[in-house]
Amino acid sequence: MAPGQHQPVVAGAFDQPAGAGFLPNEEVHVWNVNNGAWLETYVVKAPRGSGEISLKGTAARLGQPGDLVIIATYCWLDAYSPLLTHRLD
């Protein structure tokens, strides 16, 4: 990455239910349903108690406030592992 460029990131307040269990520095995929944009990035902490989940850095140019986005993370599971999913309405 060239000097002066910023990594795209997703900020989340992890003390809120809307945090959906994402962890700081976790890799996530973000799909913007409104405009078709997508990216792979990582999660950083937002201010505690803010309820914030937002796109930061260059990721912010791929969406606008109010856009419907899907934020997903993946892991390898064996056949007997429980699967948890979250949906924010």
Phi, psi and omega per residue, in radians:
M1 nan 2.356 -3.099
A2 -1.266 2.652 3.100
P3 -0.982 2.446 3.136
G4 1.554 -0.241 3.090
Q5 -1.479 2.616 -3.115
H6 -2.009 2.465 3.064
Q7 -1.188 2.457 2.996
P8 -1.249 2.444 3.129
V9 -2.504 2.802 2.988
V10 -1.964 2.225 3.098
A11 -1.748 2.413 3.127
G12 -2.485 2.459 3.047
A13 -1.573 1.841 -2.945
F14 -1.386 -0.085 3.071
D15 -1.519 -0.060 -3.112
Q16 -1.747 2.597 3.064
P17 -1.020 -0.530 -3.131
A18 -1.177 -0.191 3.110
G19 -1.134 -0.320 3.045
A20 0.972 0.338 3.050
G21 1.412 0.142 3.070
F22 -1.215 2.557 -3.112
L23 -1.900 2.604 3.072
P24 -0.960 2.427 3.138
N25 1.267 0.079 3.101
E26 -1.290 2.407 3.082
E27 -1.303 2.368 3.104
V28 -2.340 2.746 3.002
H29 -1.913 2.380 -3.122
V30 -2.148 2.193 3.082
W31 -2.076 2.181 3.103
N32 -1.619 1.970 -3.098
V33 -1.210 -0.546 -3.079
N34 -1.226 -0.691 -3.044
N35 -2.141 -0.002 3.089
G36 1.438 0.008 -3.141
A37 -1.232 2.628 3.078
W38 -2.576 2.705 3.099
L39 -2.768 2.799 2.980
E40 -1.944 2.324 -3.085
T41 -2.701 -2.826 3.138
Y42 -2.337 2.912 -3.053
V43 -1.752 2.421 2.986
V44 -2.165 2.782 3.139
K45 -1.304 2.413 2.969
A46 -1.683 2.921 3.121
P47 -0.976 2.336 -3.122
R48 -1.010 2.328 3.120
G49 1.440 -0.031 -3.095
S50 -1.358 -0.404 -3.071
G51 1.241 0.187 -3.023
E52 -1.354 2.334 2.834
I53 -2.340 1.987 -3.011
S54 -2.567 2.821 3.037
L55 -1.580 2.327 -3.123
K56 -2.137 2.885 3.089
G57 1.077 -2.479 -3.111
T58 -1.174 -0.381 3.096
A59 -1.098 -0.518 -3.106
A60 -1.099 -0.403 3.136
R61 -1.346 -0.141 -3.107
L62 -1.707 0.101 3.138
G63 -2.752 2.917 3.101
Q64 -2.231 2.714 3.073
P65 -0.925 2.326 -3.139
G66 1.673 -0.215 3.100
D67 -1.130 2.519 3.036
L68 -1.466 2.095 3.116
V69 -2.181 2.635 3.043
I70 -1.933 2.189 3.105
I71 -2.008 2.109 -3.058
A72 -2.263 2.613 3.003
T73 -2.321 2.755 -3.040
Y74 -2.246 2.723 2.985
C75 -2.687 2.791 3.071
W76 -1.473 2.305 3.099
L77 -2.178 2.559 2.990
D78 -1.467 3.036 -3.024
A79 -1.102 -0.313 -3.054
Y80 -1.887 0.109 -3.136
S81 -1.387 2.473 3.057
P82 -1.215 2.628 3.140
L83 -2.022 2.228 3.106
L84 -2.004 2.414 3.054
T85 -2.291 2.711 3.126
H86 -2.292 2.505 3.058
R87 -2.352 2.261 3.119
L88 -1.854 2.093 3.132
D89 -1.762 nan nan
